[in-house]
Amino acid sequence: MDYDVSSKVEQRGVLAGMLLGKGRRRNHNFFIQHSSTQESYVLFKQQLLEQITRSPVKLQRRRTKQGYPLLRLEPKLIPLTRVLVKKLYRGGQPTISPQFLNLLTLQGIAIWFLDEGSKSFKKTDGKIHALEVYLNTYLPKSENEAIAAYFSQVWGIQWGLSKASRAYRLRMGTKESRRFFELIRPCVPEPMLYKINPSANGTATTYGHQTPPTVKE
């Protein structure tokens, strides 16, 4: 599927979603790193970034010291990226503010969830009776509350908070997750449709929140 990134609003929304997802700061720019098992999704992002920056984006293949294969994209720095990185990394650390969240579009939200979302199924006596969906932010409570308020006020989607160790992430149950999946479905590329499959069929149960090992610069 093709995203519409012809407008500055959509370009900004997509880049904001990437920064909230797997994007990591590199000076005034950012790079994206994924497991090599997600190559189709990485190629989708590569195409988007080339449309936004109007420049080729090289797909780099790397390995950690342990031999873990990774795919990396680092787009050309453009003024819009510089502004977004500055807005998100205030004081040198990423801080998700209501002002930054308001830059998102539905396309950006979809990318954020595809990057950092996960789901699990509750079972009783071996039978599935509920679906739990997470947005794995792992941030302080106040930032998660701001994210939940944004989704409620702007999109009518209700997230609750779930404590994970010393941080928090966002959680929703079966009914609300179906609403959320339908909202972002038009923006989900075919290779990633399993992430918004509310059933336990196929690969729907196999994906969890994964953070690839860091590659030393």
C-alpha positions as CSV (number, residue, x, y, z in Angstrom):
1,M,0.0,0.0,0.0
2,D,1.1,3.6,-0.6
3,Y,1.1,6.3,2.0
4,D,0.1,9.8,1.0
5,V,3.1,12.0,2.1
6,S,2.5,14.8,-0.5
7,S,1.7,17.3,2.2
8,K,3.9,18.7,5.0
9,V,1.3,17.7,7.5
10,E,1.5,14.0,6.5
11,Q,5.3,14.1,6.2
12,R,5.5,15.6,9.7
13,G,3.1,13.0,11.0
14,V,4.9,10.0,9.5
15,L,8.3,11.3,10.8
16,A,6.9,11.9,14.2
17,G,5.6,8.3,14.3
18,M,9.0,7.0,13.2
19,L,10.7,9.0,16.0
20,L,8.3,7.6,18.6
21,G,8.8,4.1,17.3
22,K,12.2,2.6,16.3
23,G,13.8,6.0,15.4
24,R,16.9,6.8,17.4
25,R,18.6,10.2,17.5
26,R,21.9,10.7,15.7
27,N,23.0,14.3,16.2
28,H,20.2,16.4,14.5
29,N,19.0,13.4,12.5
30,F,17.8,9.9,13.3
31,F,18.2,6.3,12.2
32,I,16.0,3.3,12.3
33,Q,17.0,-0.2,13.2
34,H,15.0,-3.5,12.9
35,S,15.6,-7.2,13.0
36,S,16.4,-8.7,9.6
37,T,13.2,-10.7,9.9
38,Q,11.2,-7.5,9.2
39,E,12.8,-6.7,5.9
40,S,9.5,-6.1,4.1
41,Y,8.5,-3.5,6.7
42,V,11.9,-1.9,6.5
43,L,11.7,-1.6,2.7
44,F,8.3,0.0,3.2
45,K,9.9,2.6,5.5
46,Q,12.7,3.1,3.1
47,Q,10.3,4.0,0.3
48,L,8.5,6.5,2.6
49,L,11.7,8.2,3.7
50,E,12.8,8.5,0.1
51,Q,9.6,10.2,-0.8
52,I,9.8,12.6,2.2
53,T,13.5,13.5,1.8
54,R,13.5,13.2,-2.0
55,S,16.8,11.4,-1.7
56,P,17.9,7.8,-1.8
57,V,18.1,6.0,1.6
58,K,20.6,3.2,1.8
59,L,19.6,0.0,3.5
60,Q,22.5,-1.1,5.7
61,R,23.0,-4.7,6.8
62,R,24.8,-5.1,10.1
63,R,25.5,-7.7,12.7
64,T,26.1,-7.4,16.4
65,K,29.1,-8.9,18.1
66,Q,26.8,-11.9,18.8
67,G,26.0,-12.3,15.1
68,Y,22.5,-10.9,15.4
69,P,21.5,-9.5,11.9
70,L,20.0,-6.1,11.7
71,L,18.7,-3.7,9.1
72,R,19.3,0.0,9.4
73,L,18.0,3.1,7.6
74,E,19.4,6.6,8.0
75,P,17.7,9.2,5.8
76,K,19.2,12.4,4.6
77,L,18.8,15.2,7.1
78,I,16.1,17.7,6.1
79,P,14.9,20.8,7.9
80,L,11.7,19.1,9.0
81,T,13.6,16.3,10.6
82,R,15.9,18.7,12.4
83,V,12.8,20.5,13.9
84,L,11.1,17.3,15.0
85,V,14.3,15.9,16.7
86,K,14.7,19.2,18.5
87,K,11.0,19.1,19.7
88,L,11.3,15.5,20.9
89,Y,14.7,15.6,22.5
90,R,14.4,18.6,24.7
91,G,17.3,18.7,27.2
92,G,19.0,15.8,25.4
93,Q,16.4,13.2,26.4
94,P,13.3,12.2,24.5
95,T,10.2,13.8,26.2
96,I,6.8,13.1,24.7
97,S,4.8,16.2,25.2
98,P,1.1,17.0,24.1
99,Q,2.5,19.4,21.6
100,F,4.6,16.7,19.9
101,L,1.7,14.2,19.9
102,N,-0.5,16.7,18.1
103,L,2.0,16.5,15.2
104,L,1.0,12.9,14.6
105,T,-1.3,11.8,11.8
106,L,-3.1,8.4,11.6
107,Q,-0.2,7.2,9.4
108,G,2.3,8.1,12.0
109,I,0.2,6.5,14.8
110,A,0.1,3.2,12.7
111,I,3.9,3.2,12.4
112,W,4.3,3.9,16.1
113,F,2.1,1.0,17.0
114,L,3.7,-1.4,14.4
115,D,7.1,-0.5,15.9
116,E,6.3,-0.6,19.6
117,G,3.0,-2.4,19.9
118,S,2.4,-6.0,21.1
119,K,-0.5,-8.2,22.0
120,S,-1.2,-11.3,24.1
121,F,-4.1,-13.6,24.7
122,K,-5.6,-14.5,28.0
123,K,-6.5,-18.2,28.4
124,T,-8.6,-20.2,30.8
125,D,-8.3,-24.0,30.5
126,G,-6.5,-23.6,27.2
127,K,-9.2,-21.4,25.7
128,I,-8.7,-17.8,24.7
129,H,-11.2,-15.5,26.5
130,A,-9.6,-12.0,26.1
131,L,-7.1,-10.0,24.1
132,E,-4.6,-7.5,25.6
133,V,-2.9,-4.9,23.5
134,Y,0.1,-2.9,24.6
135,L,1.9,0.2,23.4
136,N,5.3,-0.4,24.9
137,T,6.4,3.1,25.8
138,Y,8.2,2.2,29.0
139,L,8.1,5.9,30.2
140,P,7.3,7.7,33.4
141,K,3.6,7.7,34.5
142,S,3.1,11.4,33.6
143,E,4.2,10.9,29.9
144,N,1.9,7.9,29.5
145,E,-1.0,9.8,31.0
146,A,-0.3,12.5,28.4
147,I,-0.3,9.9,25.6
148,A,-3.5,8.3,26.9
149,A,-5.2,11.8,27.1
150,Y,-4.1,12.5,23.5
151,F,-5.7,9.3,22.2
152,S,-8.9,9.9,24.1
153,Q,-9.3,13.6,23.2
154,V,-8.2,13.4,19.5
155,W,-9.2,9.9,18.4
156,G,-11.7,8.7,21.0
157,I,-9.5,5.7,21.8
158,Q,-9.1,4.7,25.5
159,W,-5.8,3.4,26.8
160,G,-5.2,2.4,30.4
161,L,-1.8,2.4,32.2
162,S,0.1,-0.8,33.1
163,K,3.1,-0.7,35.4
164,A,6.2,-2.5,34.1
165,S,9.1,-2.6,36.5
166,R,10.0,1.0,37.2
167,A,8.2,2.4,34.1
168,Y,4.8,2.3,32.6
169,R,3.3,1.3,29.3
170,L,-0.2,1.6,27.8
171,R,-2.7,-1.2,27.7
172,M,-6.2,-1.9,26.3
173,G,-8.6,-4.8,26.3
174,T,-10.5,-6.8,23.7
175,K,-13.3,-4.3,22.8
176,E,-11.1,-1.2,22.6
177,S,-8.3,-3.0,20.8
178,R,-10.8,-3.9,18.0
179,R,-11.8,-0.3,17.7
180,F,-8.1,0.8,17.6
181,F,-7.2,-1.8,15.0
182,E,-10.0,-0.7,12.7
183,L,-8.9,2.9,13.1
184,I,-5.3,2.2,11.9
185,R,-6.0,-0.7,9.5
186,P,-6.1,1.5,6.3
187,C,-2.5,2.6,7.2
188,V,-1.0,-0.8,7.9
189,P,1.1,-2.4,5.1
190,E,0.3,-6.0,4.1
191,P,3.4,-7.6,5.8
192,M,2.4,-6.1,9.1
193,L,-1.3,-7.0,9.1
194,Y,-0.7,-9.7,11.6
195,K,0.0,-7.1,14.2
196,I,-3.7,-5.9,14.1
197,N,-5.2,-9.4,13.8
198,P,-7.5,-9.7,16.8
199,S,-7.6,-13.5,16.5
200,A,-4.9,-16.1,17.5
201,N,-4.6,-17.4,13.9
202,G,-1.3,-17.7,12.1
203,T,1.5,-15.5,13.4
204,A,-0.8,-13.3,15.4
205,T,0.4,-14.7,18.7
206,T,4.1,-14.8,17.9
207,Y,5.1,-11.1,18.0
208,G,6.2,-9.5,21.2
209,H,8.0,-6.3,22.0
210,Q,11.5,-6.8,20.8
211,T,14.4,-4.4,21.0
212,P,17.3,-5.4,18.8
213,P,20.7,-5.4,20.4
214,T,22.6,-2.1,20.1
215,V,25.1,-1.8,17.4
216,K,28.1,0.2,18.5
217,E,28.7,3.3,16.3
